[in-house]
Amino acid sequence: MEALPPGAWLPITFAVLMAAAMLLYAVLDGYDLGVGVLLRATPEETQRDRMIASIGPFWDANETWLVLGVGLLLVAFPIAHGIILTALYVPVALMLAGLILRGVAFEFRAKVPEPKKPRWDFAFQFGSILAAFSQGWMLGSYILGFATGWAAFLFSMAVGVFVVAGYTLVGACWLVWRTEGALQMLAARWARRALYVTWAGVLAVSAATPLASPRILERWFSFPEALLLAPIPLATGALFLLLHIFLRRFPRADHSLDWVPFAATAAIFVLCFQGLAYSFWPYVVPEQVTIFEAAAAPESLIIILVGAAAVLPMIGLYTFFVWRVFGGKARDLKYY
């Protein structure tokens, strides 16, 4: 194992903070993006209102984690920020357009006359799909080290589809948890469909990541590392099987376990993220720049760390507070 450079704890700390912020964003904003993707899967406006009501108190705060993660990338790893954002200019621009569109649609659908509401439902769904697909495009490009060519482009497009499916899965599982009756039954059906596409996506990304780099291939399949890492794919497979079994058993008389599909999907996200983090460590730009090479000056990192130590607990406490206040099943959407 290579010795760490002096002062390595600062870049490592910021890498962990940035990774945690992006993971929390993928899970938390993932479910409300998924609800947006599913919004027009039901023709009943009352059910659409209930779907919006289930994410209404949370979705603004969920996007804070994306701002935090990108902000940490900018201030802590400015060299990497320039390389990554330059390589991903198009999907980043599309993602921002999607997020803006869904934000506008969220507000306007509540204020327009009833006959015009379906237009804004379409805008909210389209913005959600565009944002989710763009994030998958970015992930696929990142995995291949920003390689160019048709094969790399098609792989990134495929990962975009898989990420949309993953967000649809976590969004449907959120609705299983937060709704009841006919809408909950629909959500369980949507989750079953998204489950298999997500499973295929995890397999595709898991196969492509080691092939993208000989270093990653050796890291995963050399002995004894392969034995030590085996719990990650095994646990992921077990969670997919759990979801398959659980989602087929609706309607359920006992609603005390409605949270299980969402928790299992979130755990799958965590395991997949853990696998990617292990694969690319210590690179922040795959096979090009490590976190130690891209890090800002230690004096700057200390100042930023003080600010992060003040901001992070506030975001965490606010998120916890909102979940406590607006817990339970979603009710009818009301505007005062």
N, C-alpha and C positions, 0 to 999 in steps of 0.2 A: 504494500500500500504506500502510495507516494505521500511524502511529508507535506503538510499544509503550509502555505506561506505565512509569514508573520502578520498578525492582525486578521487572520482568516475568519475569525468569529463574526466580524461585521458583515462581510458579504454573505456568509452563510445565514446569518440572522435575517437579512433582508430577502434572501432567496426563499427562506421558509415563510416569511410574512407574505411575500408576493404570491407564492404557491397556494398558501392557505386562502388568500383573498380570491384567487381565481377559482379554486375548488368550491368555495362557498357560493360564488356567483353561479357556477355551473349547476349546482343543486338548487339554490334558492330562486334565481331568475329562470332557471331551467323549467321549473314547474309552471311558472306563470306564462312563459313563452309557449309551453306545451298546451296550456289551457287556451291560449290564443290560436294555436294551430287547429285545435279541435272545435273552436267556437261555432262554426257553421256546419258542423257534423250533425246537429239537430236543427230541425226547422222551427221548433217551438221557441218563440221569443221569451217566454217566461223561463224556460230552461237556460237560454243564453244569459238572461239577466242573473240567474242563480250562479252560473259559471263565473261571470264577471264579479259578482258579489263575493265569491270565494277567494278571489285574489286581490280585490280592491284595497284592503288595508295594508297589503304587503308589497306590492310590486314596485313602488317607487323606492322603498328602502332596499329592495333586493339588488337594484342596479347600482347602488352605492359601492358594492364589492367590486364591480368592474372598474369603476372610477378609481378606487383605491389600488387595485392591482396594476392598472396601467400607469397610475401616478407613481407608484413605487418603482416600476420599471424605468420610468423617465428620470427620476431623481437619483436612484441608487445605481442604475446600470445604463448611463446615458449612451454609451457606445452601442450596446445591444439594442436599445430603444430605436436608434437611428437605422440600424440594419434591418430589424424586424419590421418596423412600420413602413420602411421603404419597399421591402419585398412584398408586403401585404397591403399595399395602398388601396388596391381595388376592392378586395373583400372588406377591409375596414370601412371604406366609404359606404359600401352597400349596407353593412351592419348598422352604421350610424343612421342611414336613411331609414332603415327598417324600424329602429328604435324610436326615431322621431315620429314616423308615421303612426306607429301603434300608440304612442303617447297622445298624439292629437286625436286619434280615433277614440281612445278611451274616454276623453273628455266630451267630445262632440256627440257621441252616441247617446249620452245621457240628457242632451239638451235639444236635440232636433225633434221635429214631429215624428210620431210613430211610423208613418209610411217611409220615412227616409232613414230610419235606423238600420235596415239591412245593408245599406251602402257603407255605413261606418263599421258594421260588423265585418264586412268584406275587407275594409281597409285595415282593421285590427288584425284579422287573420293573415292577410298578405304581409303586413309589417312583421308579424311574429315569425312567419315562415322565412322571410328574407333575412331577418336577423339571425335565426337559428342556422340556416343554410350557410350564411357567410362565416359564422363561427366554425362550422365544420370544415369549410374551405380553408380557413386559416390553420386549423389543426392539421389537416392533411398535408398542406404545404410545409408546415413546420416539421412534421415527422420526417419528411423526405429532405430536410435541410435546404428548403427553397429551391429544389432542383427544377430545371426547366424541361420542356418537351411535352409531347402529347400524353405519354404514359403518366408522367407526374401530374399533369392537369386533370386527366380522367380520374386518377386516384383521389385527388383533392375534391373533385365533384362528388365522387362516391362517398367520401367521408362526410361531405356536406349533407347528403341524404341520410346517412346513418345518424348524424347528430340531430337532425330533425326528428327522426324516429325515436332517439333516446329522450329528447325533450318531450315528445308526445307521450312516451311511456310514463315519465315522471309526472307530467301534467295530468294524465288520466288517473294515475295512482293517487295524486292529490285530490282529485274529484271523488274517488272512491272513499277517501278518508273524510272529506269535508261536506259531502252531500248525502242524500238519502233518497229512497224511493226509485222512481223510474230513471232519474238522472244518474243515480249511482249504478244501476244496472247497465245503462249505456256506457258509463265510464269503465266498468269492468270489461265490457266487450271491446272498447277501444284499446284498453291496456293489453288485452290478449293479442290483438293484431300487431300492435307496436312492439310487443315483447320479442317476437321472432325476428323482426328486422333489426332490432337493437342487438340481439344475440349474434346475428350474422355480421353486423358491423364490428362488434368487439372481436370476433374471430379474425376478420379481415385486417383490422388495425394491429392486432397481436401478431399476425403473421408478417405484415409488412414492416413493422418497426425493427425487428432484428435484421431483416434483409436490407434495410436502408444503410446499415453500417456494420462492417466487420467487428468493430469494437463492441457494439451492442449485442451482436450475435454471440461473441465469446463470453460476454458478461452474463448472458442468460443461460447458456448451454454448456459452460465448462463445469467440471466437477470440483468441489462439492456445492458450488453456488446453485446449480440446478435443483438439488434436493432442498436447499434452504428456501428457494423461491417458489417451490411447488405449491405451498398453501395459497398463494395469490390466485392462480388460475383455478385451483380446486374449489376455493371458497366462492369465486365468481360463478363457476358452474353450478355450485350448490344453491346459490341465491337465485339464479335463473330458474332452476328446477322448483324451488320454493314458490316463486312467483307464478309459474305455470300451474302448479297444483292449487294454490290459494285462489287465483283469479277464476278458476273453473268452478269454484264452489260458491257461486252467488245465485240467488239471494241467500243471505245468512241471517238467521234469527238473532244471533248475538253480534251486536255492532261494536263490542269493546275491542275487537281486533282489526277494525277498519284501517288502522294506521300501519299495519304490517307491510302492505305492498309499497307504500311510500318509503318506509324505513329500509326495506330490502333494496329498492331501486337506488336510494341514496348511498347505501353501502356498496353497490356495484360501481357507482360513480367514484367513490373513494378508492376502491381497489384498482380500478382502471387508471386513475390518476397516480396512484402509488407506483404502478408498473411503469408508466411513462416517466415519472420523476426518477426512478431508479435507472431507467434506460439512458436518459440524457445527462445525468449527473456526471461531472460538474459543469456541463456546458449550458449556457443560457441561449446561445445561438448554436444549433446542432453542428458539431464537428468543426466549429470555427472559433468561437470565443467562449472562454469559461467565465464563471461568475467573478473569479478573482481578477481576470484581465479586464472585464467590463466595468468593474466597480468604480464608483466615484472616490475621491480622496477621503481618507479616514476621518479628517476633520469635518467634512461635509456629511458623512454618514452618521457621525455622532449627533450632529444637530438634527438631522432628519429623524433619527431614532427617538430623540426626545419628543418630537412632534407626533411620531407614530404611537409612542407609548401613551400619549394623551388622547389621541383620536380613536384608536382601536377599541379601548374599553367602552367609549361612548357609543360607537356603532353597535358593538355587541350587546350592550345593555338596552339600547333602543330596540334592536331586533327582538331580543328576549321579551321586552315589555309588550311589544305589538302582538307577539304570538300568544302571550298570556291573556291580554285583553280581548283579542278577537279569536280565541280558541273555539273549538266545537264546530258543529254543523253550520254551513252557510244558510242565512235566512234571505227573505225577499229583499231585493235591491231597493233602497229608498234614498231619495235626494231631498234635502231640506233647504 
